[in-house]
Amino acid sequence: MTTVSIGTLSLESTEVLHNVELAYERCGKKGAPVILVCHALTGDQFAVGSAENPGWWSGLIGPGKAVDTNVFQVITFNVLGGCNGSTGPLSINPETGQPYRASFPNLTIRDMVRAEHAALKELGIFHLTAVLGGSLGGMKALEWGHLYPDFVEAILPLAVTPAYSDYGVAFNWIGIQAIENDALFKDGNYTDSSELKGFELARMAAMVTYRSGNLFDQRFRRCSNDSRFEVESYLDYQGKKLARRFDANSYLTLLKAMNTHDVSKERIEAEIFSLSFTKDLLYPSEQLIPWLQGLPNASWEIIETDFGHDGFLVEFEKWNGHIKKKLDNLVVPQLMR
């Protein structure tokens, strides 16, 4: 695992994190124009991955793909507060010598972006061609445009809105309550996330929001097996799968950061190209497009899909051409300088 140290980070809450590290993946040729890719809630830094273990956006990024690693170098950080190598609740608090666990401070999306800005400078990168991300990653892309308009040529936020919807906050609250009221949670001092039934329930609730009702109906068709609906087995599997690979305190940290995100009153001057996906319950286009219309340098496309919010993770053939065209338009002027 590759990490970069950024030292001390002052948070919006006024708390201070020491010995901060971010884990990252870096692909493509050094010296090429840089694309920063930002992952979603339970993602990680492995957007590209390897032939044996393809990353979560390997269908979008790679040689000859929409984000062409023959043209660009691509960097993805594991988000601050995460649990895949970056400083988060599982990390050792240097003041106590013990893992932070529930004592890890509250974060904002802005804190995460400031950490990545510092990390990029440590890596010798002082300019980005674009920041590209969906969902929580789209929130970070918006914050990049707000905080560092001179550092980045353009932002490409996908499946996101300027503020998290009340519908999204509501489901996050269900997840938070399910985890924190689990008897084994022990105020965040649980033995293992995989033991938390409340964590599994939180994931099940979230899974219902990621895809449309149409897609659930098409996939499961009320089929049952051994007196159980297949959709029930599917949700059980997804809940257990996440609880085995992700930390519950990290999950809570990131949910709460998403809830507080809001740039709806900000006038972002950086160039924005956004993709919105139909049937997205969490980030509906009607909460995005009017805001974009009020910005000086914004454009967008609406992608028709039954996948809803998960549209930015699948069906690349429907929308990767938009990303490729925008990135091509950005990189040609740079190469001509």
C-alpha positions in Angstrom: 0.0 0.0 0.0 1.4 3.4 -1.0 0.8 6.4 1.4 1.8 10.0 1.6 2.3 11.9 4.9 1.0 15.5 5.3 1.7 16.1 8.9 -0.7 18.1 10.9 -4.2 19.0 9.6 -6.5 21.6 11.2 -10.1 20.7 10.7 -13.2 22.9 10.3 -14.2 21.9 13.8 -11.0 23.5 15.1 -9.7 20.1 16.2 -6.3 19.1 14.9 -5.2 15.7 13.5 -1.5 14.8 13.8 0.6 12.5 11.6 -2.0 12.4 8.9 -1.5 10.0 6.0 -3.4 9.3 2.9 -3.2 6.1 0.9 -3.3 6.4 -2.8 -3.2 4.8 -6.2 -1.2 6.5 -9.0 -1.4 5.3 -12.6 -0.2 6.6 -16.0 3.0 8.4 -16.8 4.5 10.9 -14.4 4.7 14.3 -16.0 1.4 13.8 -17.9 -1.6 16.0 -17.1 -3.2 14.9 -13.8 -6.7 13.7 -13.2 -7.8 13.3 -9.5 -10.5 10.7 -9.1 -12.6 10.6 -5.9 -14.3 7.5 -4.7 -17.8 7.1 -3.2 -18.8 6.3 0.4 -17.5 2.7 0.7 -15.0 2.9 -2.1 -11.2 3.0 -1.8 -8.1 4.3 -3.6 -8.1 1.4 -6.2 -10.1 3.0 -9.0 -8.0 1.2 -11.6 -6.7 -1.8 -9.7 -4.9 -4.6 -11.5 -5.7 -7.3 -14.1 -6.2 -9.7 -11.2 -8.2 -7.3 -9.1 -9.9 -4.6 -11.3 -10.7 -1.4 -9.5 -14.2 0.0 -9.0 -13.8 2.4 -12.1 -11.6 0.1 -14.2 -14.3 0.3 -16.9 -13.7 4.0 -17.2 -10.0 4.4 -16.6 -7.1 2.7 -18.4 -5.2 2.7 -21.7 -7.5 3.8 -24.5 -10.5 4.3 -22.2 -12.5 7.5 -21.5 -9.9 8.5 -18.9 -6.9 7.4 -21.0 -3.8 6.5 -18.9 -1.8 6.8 -22.1 -2.6 10.5 -21.9 -3.2 11.3 -18.3 -1.8 10.2 -14.9 -4.6 9.4 -12.5 -4.4 9.7 -8.8 -7.0 8.4 -6.3 -6.8 8.9 -2.5 -8.5 6.8 0.1 -10.6 9.4 1.7 -9.6 11.0 5.1 -11.7 9.2 7.7 -11.7 6.0 5.6 -10.4 2.6 6.5 -8.2 1.5 3.6 -4.9 3.0 4.7 -5.7 6.7 5.2 -5.9 8.3 8.7 -9.3 7.4 10.2 -10.9 5.8 13.3 -8.8 2.7 13.0 -5.6 4.7 13.0 -3.4 5.1 16.1 -4.0 8.4 18.0 -0.4 9.6 18.6 -1.5 11.3 21.8 -2.8 8.0 23.4 -1.0 5.3 21.5 -4.5 3.6 21.0 -6.8 3.6 18.0 -9.1 6.6 17.7 -12.2 4.6 17.3 -15.2 6.7 18.3 -12.9 9.6 19.5 -12.0 10.3 15.9 -13.1 13.9 15.2 -16.0 14.9 13.0 -15.0 15.7 9.5 -16.4 17.7 6.6 -16.1 17.2 2.9 -14.0 20.3 3.0 -11.6 18.7 5.4 -11.1 15.8 3.1 -10.3 18.1 0.1 -7.9 20.1 2.1 -6.1 16.9 3.1 -5.8 15.8 -0.5 -4.6 19.3 -1.6 -1.8 19.0 0.9 -1.1 15.4 -0.2 -0.8 16.4 -3.9 1.7 19.1 -3.1 3.7 16.6 -1.1 3.7 14.5 -4.3 5.0 17.4 -6.3 1.7 18.1 -8.1 0.6 21.7 -8.2 -2.1 21.6 -10.9 -4.9 19.3 -11.9 -6.5 19.0 -15.3 -9.7 17.8 -13.7 -11.3 16.3 -10.5 -13.7 13.5 -11.3 -15.9 11.7 -8.8 -19.4 10.5 -8.1 -21.6 10.6 -5.0 -19.4 11.4 -2.0 -16.6 11.8 -4.6 -18.8 14.2 -6.5 -19.2 16.3 -3.3 -15.4 16.4 -3.1 -15.2 17.5 -6.7 -17.6 20.4 -6.0 -15.5 21.4 -3.0 -12.3 21.3 -5.2 -14.0 23.8 -7.5 -15.0 26.0 -4.6 -11.8 25.9 -2.6 -9.1 25.7 -5.3 -10.3 27.2 -8.6 -6.8 28.1 -9.6 -5.4 24.6 -8.8 -7.8 22.8 -11.1 -8.9 23.3 -14.8 -12.3 21.8 -14.4 -14.4 19.6 -12.1 -16.5 16.7 -13.3 -19.0 15.9 -10.5 -21.3 12.9 -11.1 -24.4 11.8 -9.4 -24.4 14.6 -6.9 -26.2 17.8 -5.8 -24.9 21.0 -4.2 -26.3 19.9 -0.9 -27.3 16.4 0.2 -31.0 15.8 -0.1 -33.3 15.4 2.9 -34.1 12.0 1.5 -30.5 11.1 1.7 -30.1 12.5 5.2 -33.1 10.5 6.2 -31.6 7.2 5.1 -28.3 8.1 6.6 -30.0 8.8 9.9 -31.6 5.3 9.7 -28.1 3.9 9.2 -26.6 5.9 12.0 -29.3 4.8 14.4 -29.1 1.2 13.4 -25.3 1.1 14.1 -25.2 3.2 17.2 -28.1 1.4 18.9 -26.6 -2.1 18.3 -25.8 -3.6 21.7 -22.4 -4.6 20.5 -21.5 -1.2 19.3 -20.4 -0.1 22.8 -20.1 3.6 22.0 -17.8 2.8 19.1 -15.5 0.5 21.1 -16.8 -2.7 19.4 -14.6 -5.7 18.9 -15.2 -6.2 15.2 -17.5 -4.5 12.6 -18.5 -7.9 11.3 -20.3 -8.6 14.6 -22.6 -5.5 14.3 -26.0 -6.5 13.0 -26.9 -2.8 13.0 -24.1 -2.2 10.5 -25.6 -4.8 8.2 -29.0 -3.2 8.5 -27.5 0.2 7.7 -26.0 -1.2 4.5 -29.3 -2.9 3.6 -31.2 0.4 4.0 -28.6 2.2 1.8 -28.7 -0.5 -0.9 -32.4 0.2 -1.4 -31.7 3.8 -2.3 -28.8 3.2 -4.7 -30.9 1.6 -7.5 -34.4 2.2 -8.8 -37.5 0.3 -7.9 -37.8 -0.7 -11.6 -34.4 -2.4 -11.4 -35.2 -4.3 -8.2 -38.5 -5.5 -9.9 -36.7 -6.6 -13.1 -33.9 -8.4 -11.2 -35.9 -10.2 -8.5 -39.4 -10.6 -9.9 -40.7 -11.7 -6.5 -38.8 -14.9 -6.8 -38.3 -16.9 -3.7 -36.2 -19.8 -2.5 -36.6 -21.8 0.7 -39.5 -19.6 1.8 -37.4 -16.4 1.4 -37.6 -13.8 -1.2 -34.4 -13.5 -3.3 -34.3 -9.8 -2.6 -34.1 -10.6 1.1 -31.2 -12.9 0.5 -29.5 -10.2 -1.6 -29.8 -7.6 1.1 -28.5 -10.0 3.7 -25.5 -10.8 1.6 -24.7 -7.1 0.9 -25.0 -6.2 4.6 -22.7 -9.0 5.7 -20.2 -8.3 2.9 -19.7 -4.6 3.9 -19.6 -5.3 7.6 -16.7 -7.8 6.9 -14.6 -5.3 4.8 -15.4 -1.8 6.2 -15.1 -0.2 9.6 -18.3 0.9 11.2 -16.8 4.1 12.8 -15.5 5.1 9.4 -18.9 4.5 7.9 -20.4 6.8 10.5 -17.7 9.4 10.0 -18.4 9.6 6.3 -22.2 9.5 6.6 -22.1 12.5 8.9 -19.7 14.4 6.6 -22.1 13.8 3.7 -25.0 15.1 5.7 -23.4 18.5 6.3 -22.1 19.1 2.8 -23.6 22.2 1.2 -22.2 24.5 -1.5 -25.6 25.6 -2.7 -24.9 29.2 -1.7 -21.5 29.2 -3.3 -20.7 30.7 -6.7 -18.1 28.3 -8.1 -16.1 30.0 -10.8 -14.2 26.8 -12.0 -15.5 25.1 -15.1 -18.0 22.4 -14.2 -19.3 19.5 -16.3 -21.7 17.4 -14.4 -23.6 14.1 -15.2 -26.9 13.5 -13.5 -28.7 10.1 -13.6 -32.4 9.5 -13.9 -34.1 7.7 -11.0 -31.4 8.8 -8.6 -33.2 9.0 -5.3 -30.4 10.5 -3.4 -29.1 13.2 -5.8 -32.0 14.1 -8.1 -31.3 16.2 -11.2 -34.1 18.7 -10.2 -31.9 19.7 -7.2 -28.8 20.0 -9.4 -29.7 21.6 -12.7 -31.3 24.9 -11.4 -28.1 25.5 -9.3 -25.8 24.8 -12.3 -27.9 27.2 -14.4 -26.9 30.0 -12.0 -23.2 29.4 -12.4 -20.9 31.1 -15.0 -19.2 28.1 -16.4 -21.3 25.0 -16.0 -22.7 22.4 -18.4 -24.3 19.0 -17.9 -25.9 16.0 -19.3 -28.7 13.8 -17.9 -28.2 10.1 -18.4 -31.2 7.9 -18.7 -30.9 4.7 -16.6 -32.8 2.3 -14.4 -29.7 2.0 -12.2 -30.5 5.3 -10.5 -27.7 6.5 -8.2 -25.5 3.6 -9.1 -25.6 4.7 -12.8 -22.1 6.3 -12.3 -20.6 2.9 -11.6 -22.1 0.9 -14.5 -23.3 1.3 -18.1 -20.2 3.1 -19.1 -21.2 2.9 -22.7 -24.0 5.3 -22.0 -21.9 8.1 -20.6 -18.2 7.6 -20.9 -18.2 9.4 -24.2 -19.2 12.6 -22.5 -16.3 12.3 -20.1 -13.8 11.5 -22.8 -14.9 14.5 -24.9 -14.6 16.9 -22.0 -11.2 15.6 -21.0 -10.0 15.8 -24.6 -11.1 19.4 -24.8 -9.3 20.2 -21.6 -6.0 18.5 -22.4 -5.5 19.8 -26.0 -4.9 23.4 -24.9 -2.5 22.2 -22.2 -0.5 20.2 -24.7 -0.3 23.2 -27.0 1.2 25.5 -24.4 
